[in-house]
Amino acid sequence: MTNQNLQEAASQQLGTIERLWAEASFTPNPAQRDAILHVNGPLYLPAGPGSGKTRVLLWRTLNLIVFHGVSPNAIYLSTFTEKAARQLKEGLRGMLGLASNATGRPYDISQMYVGTVHSLCQRLILDRHFYTERHRGRPPVLVDDLGQYFRLYQARPLGSIHPGSRLRWGRRAEDQCLV
């Protein structure tokens, strides 16, 4: 069965996304509805706290997978905190379970990326770092603020750091110093 046929079968068995909304007791406001039904390209969803961003992302993702045949591995769901990323993944599993019960078709999101913007950037840095002659060297080390402080302290005792000094980062830990 082709992807198009599976999509049509899901639509026939399930009806519309509105039917799922009713089953889940969800009534989107007009702006949420527009965002959920947006299927042409990426969607940037800026909104304030408590405005329903997570719910909209979940319903939009369900709409794309169930009613438009988009493969889960072609979708990237991003947020800024690990907690929100876990909530996205758990919520999506629950909602796709609802759709699976209605259609009889399982939906696998194991290849889908759900995470923070920072973890995606880290993944890109670690996976796509190019070296001369295509040899993989040591992977880059990502250091947070606290790690930078301790690395700086190890490189040069704190008493020798003068106000107004600038940090110069080298490739190796030994090259990191203040100038």
PyMOL commands that set and color helices and strands:
alter all, ss='L'
color gray80, all
select helices_A, chain A and resi 3-14+17-23+30-37+53-68+72-74+82-103+117-127+132-134+145-155+158-160+173-175
alter helices_A, ss='H'
color red, helices_A
select strands_A, chain A and resi 76-79+113-116+167-168+177-178
alter strands_A, ss='S'
color yellow, strands_A
deselect
rebuild
show_as cartoon
